[in-house]
Amino acid sequence: MYSARLLDHFQNPRNVGELPPPAVTVSVSNPACGDILRLSVEFREGRVAEARYKTRGCTASIAAGSALTELLIGKTAAEIAALRPEDVEDAVGGLSAESKHAAQLALDAARAVVRGATIGHEKR
């Protein structure tokens, strides 16, 4: 049912936790399934220097959060805004139809971080 890459991100999640300020930290949820993703990102010189996450949810959401943190490192806010759910799906080796919500949850968090970085926070 799950790809080897997805299971690897689930069993060996990368970048778990939270970053202290001045990192931008957001929480997003999927009201349909109840999954919650908390994402912390620190920008330095206009690019993501560090990213951490915590997820309460299904296997796919936990794996998508892990993969998202890896996708974000080194990206600018504009590059993050251009990410698509398919980018997250590819990073975990694909998602079944019933798990595609995990990629959207990850993207919702990434977009919320971009908004937080540009509204009420200095651009770093």
C-alpha positions as CSV (number, residue, x, y, z in Angstrom):
1,M,0.0,0.0,0.0
2,Y,2.8,2.5,0.9
3,S,6.0,3.0,-1.1
4,A,9.4,2.2,0.4
5,R,10.3,5.9,0.5
6,L,7.0,6.8,2.4
7,L,7.6,4.0,4.9
8,D,11.2,5.3,5.4
9,H,10.0,8.8,6.1
10,F,7.4,7.4,8.5
11,Q,9.8,5.0,10.4
12,N,12.8,7.4,10.3
13,P,11.3,10.9,10.3
14,R,13.6,13.7,9.5
15,N,13.7,17.1,11.2
16,V,11.2,16.3,14.0
17,G,10.6,19.0,16.6
18,E,10.2,22.8,16.7
19,L,12.6,25.7,16.2
20,P,12.7,28.6,18.7
21,P,12.1,32.2,17.6
22,P,12.9,33.9,15.2
23,A,11.6,30.8,13.3
24,V,8.2,31.1,11.9
25,T,5.9,28.4,13.4
26,V,2.5,27.5,12.1
27,S,-0.1,24.8,12.7
28,V,-2.6,23.6,10.0
29,S,-5.2,20.9,10.1
30,N,-7.4,19.0,7.8
31,P,-10.9,19.1,9.3
32,A,-12.0,16.1,7.2
33,C,-9.6,13.7,8.7
34,G,-8.3,15.5,11.8
35,D,-4.6,15.4,10.9
36,I,-2.6,18.4,12.3
37,L,0.8,19.5,11.1
38,R,3.0,22.0,13.0
39,L,5.8,23.4,11.0
40,S,8.7,25.6,12.1
41,V,11.0,27.3,9.5
42,E,14.0,29.6,10.0
43,F,14.9,31.8,7.1
44,R,18.5,33.1,6.8
45,E,19.5,35.4,3.9
46,G,16.1,34.8,2.2
47,R,16.3,31.0,2.2
48,V,15.2,28.2,4.5
49,A,18.1,27.3,6.7
50,E,16.2,24.9,9.0
51,A,12.8,23.3,9.1
52,R,11.2,21.1,11.8
53,Y,7.8,19.6,12.1
54,K,5.4,17.7,14.3
55,T,2.4,15.8,13.0
56,R,-0.6,14.2,14.7
57,G,-2.1,12.1,12.0
58,C,-1.9,9.1,9.7
59,T,1.2,7.4,8.3
60,A,1.0,9.4,5.1
61,S,0.8,12.7,6.9
62,I,3.7,11.9,9.2
63,A,5.8,10.9,6.1
64,A,4.7,14.0,4.1
65,G,5.8,16.3,6.9
66,S,9.2,14.7,7.1
67,A,9.6,14.9,3.3
68,L,8.4,18.5,3.3
69,T,11.1,19.6,5.7
70,E,13.7,18.2,3.3
71,L,12.0,19.9,0.3
72,L,12.1,23.3,2.0
73,I,15.8,23.5,3.0
74,G,17.5,26.0,0.7
75,K,14.3,27.4,-0.9
76,T,13.2,31.0,-1.0
77,A,9.6,32.0,-0.1
78,A,8.8,32.3,-3.8
79,E,10.1,28.8,-4.5
80,I,8.0,27.4,-1.6
81,A,4.9,29.2,-2.9
82,A,5.4,27.4,-6.2
83,L,5.5,23.9,-4.7
84,R,2.6,21.6,-5.7
85,P,1.1,18.7,-3.9
86,E,2.7,16.5,-6.6
87,D,6.1,17.6,-5.4
88,V,5.3,16.2,-1.9
89,E,3.8,13.1,-3.4
90,D,7.0,12.5,-5.5
91,A,9.1,13.0,-2.4
92,V,7.4,10.1,-0.6
93,G,7.3,7.9,-3.6
94,G,3.6,8.4,-4.4
95,L,0.3,8.5,-2.5
96,S,-2.8,6.5,-2.9
97,A,-6.0,8.4,-3.6
98,E,-7.2,8.1,0.0
99,S,-3.8,9.5,1.2
100,K,-3.5,12.5,-1.1
101,H,-4.8,14.7,1.7
102,A,-1.3,14.4,3.3
103,A,0.4,16.2,0.5
104,Q,-2.2,19.0,0.7
105,L,-1.8,19.3,4.4
106,A,2.0,19.7,4.0
107,L,1.5,22.3,1.3
108,D,-1.0,24.2,3.4
109,A,1.7,24.4,6.2
110,A,4.4,25.5,3.8
111,R,2.1,28.3,2.4
112,A,1.2,29.4,5.9
113,V,4.9,29.6,6.8
114,V,5.5,31.8,3.7
115,R,2.6,34.1,4.8
116,G,4.0,34.2,8.3
117,A,7.5,35.0,7.1
118,T,6.2,38.0,5.0
119,I,3.5,39.2,7.4
120,G,4.5,40.2,10.8
121,H,8.1,38.9,10.6
122,E,11.2,40.3,9.0
123,K,12.3,38.6,5.8
124,R,15.4,36.7,6.6
